[in-house]
Each structure stands twice: as structure tokens, then as C-alpha cells.
């Protein structure tokens, strides 16, 4: 099967920064979508897909409107669920718990939150439904999970690179044959 490009675009800055924003629906800051629209120019996408959280979906709608592309909202592209940490500043959390989470997010998920493997599984399922070049407006954790799913890199490797607000990460995707999973190659990172 012919490969397609998956352009992962991190939402613009939220209204309040410095928080553990997972499923908390923090809106985007005023003017946060301009850079997203600019990054989307010339990508040759056939569709825009977005997390259902406002900080992503509002930017995705702005891109879709500016490029006259169809928009599909898919909650599987949400950020990792930080459970009881969601919406709190990291400085307010138990430093040992936070360290353990960053060290091994599958063995040490946030209290009442999501494991890294659960995030990877839902992102894998969302990618499996794509078959043509797409812009996906999402979150840093979901973007890293997509890289992990498509390249086999573990959580330490995908957290080793910075994905600031508005970052564009492009991956060439080859759909798997039969039960074989999709694979990918990073072809661009623009911040």
C-alpha cells in the first residue's frame, strides 16, 4: 500500500500554562491558532482530525476553515488522562510520584489516571482509521504516543525531544498488511 503523511500538530498555548493538562478542557489563549494555520499551509492534507478538547479542536476548526478541508473530531486524540493531577501545577504534586511517573508511566500512572500503554492503544486505533494525508491537531503526549506506535521508540525516547505549543511533527506512514501494524518514519519537525 502507498504510504501517506501524518502531520501531527500540537495545539497552541492554553489560557493557563504550567498545569498538568490532560482531559481538563482548558481553552486556548487568545490568538493561539494563528501559528497552527500557518504551519498547515502547503501540507497537502485531505482532512483535518482533532482531539475533542477545545485547545485542540478550535485550532483544528480554524485550519479546516482556512484550507476548506473536512474536519473530524476524535476523542482518541486527547492527551493522557492525568487523573487527580489533571489541571494542577506540577509543583503542587508529590515529587516522588511525579518522578516515578516520568520514569515509568505504565507502572506508575497518575492516581486515577491513564497508563502509557492505554494512551498508545487508543492512538494506535485512531491511526488505523487513517488512510490518506491528514493534519491531526492534538497534544504532546498523544503525538509522542503516535511516534512510539509507528516507530517502536519507548517512552524515554519519545520524551527526549521537545514539542512546544504549535509544533508540527510529520510522519510517513505505511499501513500494515493483514494483522501487521502500521509503521512510520519521522520526516519533519518544525517548531
N, C-alpha and C positions, 0 to 999 in steps of 0.2 A: 504494500500500500504506500502511496505517496505521502511523504511527511507534510506536516503543517506547522505553522509557527504559533506558539502560545505566548502572548505578550502579557506578562503579569505586571500590573501597575498598582503600587501601594497608594492608598488614599492620601489626600492632603492632610495637613495638620488638623487635629481635632481642636475643638473650642478650648479644652483644658488639656495640657500636655503633662507628662511626668506621672501619669497614672497607669496602673495595670488595666488596660482596656481590652477586654476580651469580648464578651457578649453584651457588655454595657453599651447602650446605644447613644454614645456621645456624638453630638453633631460636629460637623466640620467647622473650622474657623472661617470667618468671612474671607472671601477671595481665594479659598483653598483649592478651588477647582481649575483655576486658570492654567497652572503648570500641567495638570493632567491633560487638558485639552491640547496643549502644545506638544506634549510627549506623544500623544496619539496620532499626530499628523504624519502621514506617509507610511503607516504600518501595514496598509493593505488588508485590514481586517474585514471579515464578512459579518461579524457580530460583536456585540459587547455583552459580557456576562458580569454580574456583580454579586457580592455579598449583599444581604438584605439590610445590613446596618447602615444608618444614614450617612455616616462619614465616608462610606464607600459608594452607596447607591446614588447619592445626589451627584457625586462626581461622574459616575458611570452614565447617568441620565444626561449630564451636560455634554459628555463625549458623544453619546449616541445621537443627540440632537444636532450637535455641530457637524457630525460626519454622516448624518442621515442613515444610521445603522440600526438594526433591531437590537433591543435591549431585553435580556432575560435576567431576572433576579433569582439567585440560587443561594439559599441559606447555608449550603455546604461550604461555601467560600468564606464563611465567618472566621474570625480569629479564634484561637484556642480559648476554651471556656476556663477562665481563671477562678471560677467558683466564688468562695467567700473573699478572695483577694480582688475580685473584679471592681474596678472603679476606685481603688485605693492607691495612694502613692507607695512605691516600693519601700521607701524609708519607714513606713508605718508597719511593715510586715516583719515577722520573726526572721532575722538574718540567716539563721541556720536552716530553716525551712526553705527560704528562697535560694540559698546556696545549693541545697540538696536538689531542688527542682532544676536549677540550671545545669547541674552536674548530670542528672539522670531524670528527665521529665516523664519517663514512663514508670519508673519505680517510685517516684516522688511527685505525683501530680499535686496541683494546688488543692487545698481542702475543699471537698465537694466539687472539684473541677474535673477537667478532662485530661486524659493521658495523651502523651505524644502519639502513641500508636492509634488512638481513636481519631485524632486530627488527621493523621496520614491516611487512614482508611476512608474517611469521608472525602478528602481531597482526591484520593485515587479514584473513587467512584464518580466524582464530578468531572475529572479529566477524561474518564472512559466515555463520557457522553459527547465529548468534543470531537469533531472530525474535519474542521476547517479552521483557518486562521481566525483567532479570536483575541480580543483585548479583555482581560479579566481584571476588574478593579476589586482589590481585596486588601489583605492585611499582611504584615511582615511574617507572622507565624504561619499563615496559610501559604504564603509564597515559598517559605522555606520548606514546608511540608511537600509542596509540589516538586521542588528541586530534589528533595530526598526520594520521593516516589519515582521520579523519572530517571534519576542518575544513580541511585543507590547510596548516596552520601548519607552518613549518620547525622544525628542532631548536632554533634560537636562541629562537624564540617560545615553544615549549612548556617550555623550561628557564627561562623568565623568571618563572614563578610557583612558589611553594613548595608542596610536597606532603609535609608532615610525616607521621610514622607515624600511622596511623589516619585520614588524610584521606579524605573522601568527595567524589568528583567525579562529578556526574551529567550525562549527555549524552543528548539526544533524538536518536534515530537513525532515519533514513529509509533503507530498503533500496533499493538501486539497481534499476532495471528493465533486464532483459537483461544487457548487458555493462557497464552503468553501475555505478560503485562506490557503496557506501553513503556517506551524508553525515550530518553531525551538527551540533548546536548545543549548546554548554555551557549548562546550565540551573541549575547549582548547584555550589558548592564550599563544603564545611564542614570545618573543621579541629578 
